Amino acid sequence: IWSAAASTGEEAYTLAMIVAEKLRPMYPRVQFQILASDINKSVLEQAQQGVYKEYSIRNVPPHLLKKYFKQQGTNYVLSDEIKQMVKFMNINLYDAQQMRTVTNCDVIFCCNVLIYFDMPSKQQVVTHLYNSLNKGGYLFIGYSESLHGISKAFKLVHFPKAMAYQKE
């Protein structure tokens, strides 16, 4: 599972908690790997600390907050168990060489990123993401984003409350 453009890590750590709570018990023999990347090294350093203010954890369910965070003053510190599930890397989604280092993904979350690129750059980034996915893998992008006019390589799949693009 890859959280591309992960910023300070909230999405990646949420994915780690979902894996720990739901997927590992259902699939105990499957080895899950979570990659979080960003172009900004300083936000990656902050993400690796796993320390958040109340605003960042406002939507964390109380039982997960109690289980995976320790409050220290006004900060909430994420447990080592969850932090160790996520590998952080400095990756520029536009850089073909860097993107070739990420392969065999089953799911990629790249939400609210494409809006920052012009059309040729979007096409290049989406091609890189496509190449990083396994056959049958899913690409999730932001609610306000679409691959319309960018790529025909994916099949649009509807889930309850979400849509994704699947590599056929």
C-alpha positions as CSV (number, residue, x, y, z in Angstrom):
1,I,0.0,0.0,0.0
2,W,1.5,3.3,-1.0
3,S,0.5,6.7,0.3
4,A,2.0,9.0,-2.3
5,A,2.4,12.6,-1.3
6,A,2.0,11.6,2.3
7,S,2.9,15.0,3.8
8,T,3.1,14.6,7.6
9,G,1.9,11.0,7.6
10,E,-1.7,11.1,8.8
11,E,-3.0,9.0,5.8
12,A,-0.2,6.5,6.0
13,Y,-0.6,5.9,9.7
14,T,-4.4,5.6,9.3
15,L,-3.7,2.9,6.7
16,A,-1.4,1.2,9.2
17,M,-4.1,1.3,11.9
18,I,-6.6,-0.2,9.4
19,V,-4.2,-3.0,8.5
20,A,-3.5,-3.7,12.2
21,E,-7.2,-3.7,13.2
22,K,-8.9,-5.2,10.2
23,L,-6.6,-6.8,7.6
24,R,-4.0,-8.6,9.7
25,P,-6.7,-10.5,11.7
26,M,-8.5,-11.4,8.4
27,Y,-5.3,-12.4,6.6
28,P,-2.7,-13.5,9.2
29,R,-0.3,-15.0,6.6
30,V,-0.2,-11.9,4.3
31,Q,2.7,-9.5,4.8
32,F,1.5,-6.0,4.5
33,Q,3.9,-3.2,3.6
34,I,3.0,0.5,3.7
35,L,5.1,3.1,1.9
36,A,4.6,6.8,2.5
37,S,6.4,9.3,0.2
38,D,6.6,13.0,-0.3
39,I,8.8,15.4,-2.2
40,N,9.3,17.5,0.9
41,K,11.9,16.1,3.2
42,S,10.9,18.3,6.2
43,V,7.4,17.0,6.3
44,L,8.7,13.4,6.0
45,E,10.9,14.0,9.0
46,Q,7.9,15.3,10.9
47,A,5.9,12.3,9.8
48,Q,8.5,9.9,11.1
49,Q,8.1,11.4,14.6
50,G,4.4,10.5,14.7
51,V,3.6,13.4,17.0
52,Y,0.4,15.3,16.3
53,K,-1.7,18.1,17.7
54,E,-5.4,17.6,18.6
55,Y,-6.6,18.9,15.2
56,S,-4.8,16.1,13.3
57,I,-6.3,13.4,15.5
58,R,-9.8,14.9,15.7
59,N,-11.4,12.1,13.6
60,V,-9.6,9.2,15.1
61,P,-12.2,6.9,16.8
62,P,-11.8,7.0,20.6
63,H,-10.9,3.3,20.9
64,L,-8.0,3.7,18.3
65,L,-6.9,7.0,20.0
66,K,-6.6,5.1,23.3
67,K,-5.0,2.1,21.8
68,Y,-2.4,3.7,19.5
69,F,-1.7,7.2,21.0
70,K,-0.2,8.5,24.2
71,Q,-1.1,12.1,25.2
72,Q,1.9,14.2,26.2
73,G,0.8,17.7,27.1
74,T,-1.0,19.1,24.0
75,N,0.6,16.5,21.7
76,Y,-0.5,13.0,20.8
77,V,2.3,10.5,20.2
78,L,1.7,7.5,18.0
79,S,2.7,4.1,19.2
80,D,5.9,2.5,17.9
81,E,3.8,-0.5,16.7
82,I,2.1,1.7,14.1
83,K,5.1,3.8,13.3
84,Q,7.2,0.7,12.5
85,M,4.6,-0.4,9.9
86,V,5.3,2.6,7.6
87,K,8.4,3.2,5.6
88,F,9.0,6.8,4.5
89,M,10.8,7.8,1.3
90,N,11.6,11.1,-0.4
91,I,10.1,10.7,-3.9
92,N,9.2,13.1,-6.6
93,L,6.2,11.7,-8.5
94,Y,7.4,13.4,-11.7
95,D,10.9,11.9,-11.6
96,A,10.9,8.7,-13.7
97,Q,14.1,7.3,-12.1
98,Q,12.7,7.7,-8.6
99,M,9.3,6.3,-9.5
100,R,10.9,3.1,-10.9
101,T,12.0,2.3,-7.3
102,V,8.4,1.7,-6.3
103,T,6.9,-1.5,-7.7
104,N,4.4,-4.2,-7.0
105,C,1.8,-2.0,-5.3
106,D,-1.7,-3.3,-4.8
107,V,-3.1,0.0,-3.7
108,I,-1.9,3.6,-4.3
109,F,-3.5,6.6,-2.6
110,C,-2.5,9.8,-4.4
111,C,-5.2,12.2,-3.2
112,N,-5.4,15.9,-4.1
113,V,-2.0,15.9,-5.9
114,L,-2.8,15.9,-9.6
115,I,-4.5,19.3,-9.3
116,Y,-1.1,20.8,-8.9
117,F,0.2,19.6,-12.3
118,D,-0.4,20.8,-15.9
119,M,-1.8,18.2,-18.3
120,P,1.4,16.7,-19.7
121,S,2.8,16.4,-16.1
122,K,-0.4,14.7,-14.9
123,Q,-0.2,12.2,-17.8
124,Q,3.4,11.5,-16.9
125,V,2.7,11.1,-13.1
126,V,-0.3,8.8,-13.8
127,T,1.8,6.7,-16.1
128,H,4.4,6.3,-13.4
129,L,1.7,5.4,-10.9
130,Y,0.2,2.9,-13.4
131,N,3.6,1.3,-13.8
132,S,4.0,1.0,-10.0
133,L,0.7,-1.0,-9.7
134,N,0.3,-4.7,-9.9
135,K,-2.3,-6.0,-12.4
136,G,-5.7,-5.6,-10.7
137,G,-4.3,-2.9,-8.3
138,Y,-6.2,0.2,-7.4
139,L,-5.4,3.9,-7.6
140,F,-7.3,6.3,-5.4
141,I,-7.2,10.0,-6.2
142,G,-9.0,12.9,-4.6
143,Y,-12.8,13.5,-4.8
144,S,-12.3,16.6,-6.9
145,E,-9.9,14.8,-9.3
146,S,-10.5,12.6,-12.3
147,L,-8.4,10.7,-14.9
148,H,-10.7,11.9,-17.6
149,G,-8.5,13.1,-20.5
150,I,-5.4,12.0,-18.6
151,S,-5.4,8.2,-19.0
152,K,-7.5,5.4,-20.5
153,A,-5.3,2.7,-19.0
154,F,-7.5,2.3,-15.9
155,K,-11.0,1.0,-15.4
156,L,-13.2,3.1,-13.1
157,V,-14.5,1.1,-10.2
158,H,-17.3,2.2,-7.8
159,F,-17.2,1.3,-4.1
160,P,-19.7,2.3,-1.4
161,K,-18.8,6.0,-0.8
162,A,-15.7,5.9,-3.0
163,M,-14.3,5.4,-6.5
164,A,-11.0,4.1,-7.6
165,Y,-9.2,3.4,-10.8
166,Q,-8.1,-0.2,-11.4
167,K,-5.2,-1.5,-13.5
168,E,-6.5,-4.2,-15.8
